Amino acid sequence: MIIDKIPNNRQRICLIGSGIAGGSLAVKLAEKGIGFTLVEAGGLNGSSDSVGYENVGRQFGLRSTTSIQLGGTSNLWHGVLSPLDEIDFQEREWIPNSGWPVTLDDLRAYYAEAAEMLNVRDYAYFDTEGLSEDLKAKLDDMKFNRGVLKNKMFQQPLPEVNFKDKIIPLVEKSDKYHAILNTTALKLNLDSNWKIISLTVGFADGSTGLIEADVFIVSAGALETPRLLLNSGIDNKNIGKYLMDHPMGNLCQVQFRHRQKAHIYSAMRYISDIAIKTGLELTPEKQKEMGFPNHTFYMRPSFKKGVNNETEKIKLSLLAFKDGGLTAADVWRVMTNLNVIYQIVTYKLSLDTTYKYADLFFVTEQIPSENSFVGLSDKKDKWGFPISRVNWQVSSHDIEVMEKWYTLLKEQALGEDDYIFTHEFKDINWNKFFTSAAHHVGTARMAHSADKGVVDKYLKVFGTENLYVCDGSIFTTSGNVNNGFTISAFACRLAEHIRRMQ
Ligand SMILES: Cc1cc2nc3c(=O)[nH]c(=O)nc-3n(C[C@H](O)[C@H](O)[C@H](O)COP(=O)(O)OP(=O)(O)OC[C@H]3O[C@@H](n4cnc5c(N)ncnc54)[C@H](O)[C@@H]3O)c2cc1C
């Protein structure tokens, strides 16, 4: 049923949020026949203002980074997918607060389940070894030192999955799977044994109600999940801490000494409904030797010498085009900038373009720090509960490493027989121009124990009996890939964990 009041028949699971995590959980729980009541703050269309936050930190730099509606931010995303690397899960002595309580091997089967749900045709294509011989050969189109850099593969099934389209048919005619829309989760109510007995929710008319269930799963996204936990009085000093993202932007530009085509490095459609592309990252050995985080970068073809960060702002305004906020002025700025049109058309139409210049567009792993966090604001929502206070901070360590990265590229990775650096690090003010990638993670991090994090390796909140968190907030470190695929994989794993506990 899709309703806007509390259903009469109580279900075993109460699921809070219907984005990539909540949507994946709904699909997987239903596959296993486990009944749920899904509580969603937004409605069927258009982002709702029932959930908001106060931003006291660095601005994200994008018009929209989340969407409050059925399907959550899958209404805005582009569906670009790639799994985390093995090294991302490891404790790296050179990255403070790194080390997940799970490994890539623990997640592999669930990445495969998530891939199926997200319409990936060939999982093997996430690995360069799994590519067809033809595609493998195309990786050699770009010359670089393979002792320093390696390829990182991305796939984008088209059109991208919107979880709204998956949830509606599930719940529409069902008595077992409910979606309560326009209903905001406000507070989890605990008994003296730290068991959650009910959830207080707020309705659009300002009234409140209680939802009961055996198990509660919070999937409200990394900016909202910590506020729900904090407003519920969950006792854990790590709630909200270690807010991370993928600071992104152009670091420099190179000119190719010999013009060439390197299609797989821009974007390539290999079958009608899947695009594939490769980024470049440091080999794990080099990361360790240099003490660097796991950054990735893309070679974006350009026909203009030099990087213009004002031009980059135009592209950013397009990134969240599905939020409906694109203005006529934005469209005009695009239409009158030939290089932006060239880059967009090359990417979107997957043109086999010839490179003269390439902008090196970085998507960086942010080092987890306590100084970047989500707390509670003095401002309250219409039901009288404090809203989130978001304080995204990127450390000086994160900034400093970028210059070292540039030096490494120049001196060891992109040889002068093949490349001329046309836009150098000194020409760019990285700290000023990088933005968020709309990949908010880390505010209810997974850890071995409560003194280091909020949830255990099965995503259960430490100290509670029946409360789980499953969304971007559980990331211990951010890695360098778009996070939707990993979020969905963890949702598949949690659904299976819940089935086994029955
Ligand atoms: C423009 C754009 C493009 C992107 N492209 C990609 C991409 O190509 N690949 C990729 O992997 N990622 C991409 N992302 C990021 C990706 O969309 C997010 O990382 C992902 O959606 C996070 O999933 P989530 O489940 O944690 O949160 P969300 O998807 O944000 O879901 C949170 C859900 O909780 C609901 N909610 C919030 N608070 C409450 C409350 N109090 N009570 C009830 N419900 C509540 C929300 O309405 C929403 O349904 C993109 C993001 C943007 C903005």
The ligand as an ORCA input file, in Angstrom:
! r2SCAN-3c Opt
* xyz 0 1
  C      23.341     14.871     -9.174
  C      23.840     13.615     -8.515
  C      24.428     12.624     -9.299
  C      24.894     11.455     -8.680
  N      25.406     10.453     -9.470
  C      25.822      9.305     -8.898
  C      26.307      8.243     -9.693
  O      26.372      8.334    -10.911
  N      26.692      7.093     -9.065
  C      26.614      6.964     -7.702
  O      26.954      5.893     -7.187
  N      26.154      7.962     -6.927
  C      25.756      9.121     -7.486
  N      25.261     10.115     -6.700
  C      25.268      9.934     -5.237
  C      24.128      9.013     -4.802
  O      22.915      9.427     -5.342
  C      24.059      8.999     -3.270
  O      25.327      8.652     -2.775
  C      23.042      7.983     -2.788
  O      21.756      8.315     -3.235
  C      23.038      7.908     -1.271
  O      22.127      6.899     -0.913
  P      21.441      6.883      0.508
  O      20.506      5.762      0.522
  O      22.515      6.980      1.524
  O      20.673      8.291      0.597
  P      19.504      8.893     -0.294
  O      19.468      8.287     -1.643
  O      19.641     10.373     -0.206
  O      18.187      8.410      0.466
  C      17.774      8.931      1.716
  C      16.277      8.704      1.819
  O      15.816      9.010      3.135
  C      14.692      9.870      3.068
  N      14.689     10.613      4.342
  C      15.619     11.506      4.768
  N      15.335     11.891      6.003
  C      14.217     11.230      6.388
  C      13.443     11.202      7.579
  N      13.760     11.923      8.656
  N      12.340     10.410      7.617
  C      12.003      9.635      6.541
  N      12.699      9.642      5.389
  C      13.803     10.419      5.327
  C      14.932     10.687      1.812
  O      13.775     11.285      1.310
  C      15.473      9.591      0.885
  O      14.437      8.826      0.339
  C      24.782     11.290     -7.266
  C      24.186     12.299     -6.489
  C      23.721     13.453     -7.104
  C      23.073     14.513     -6.261
*
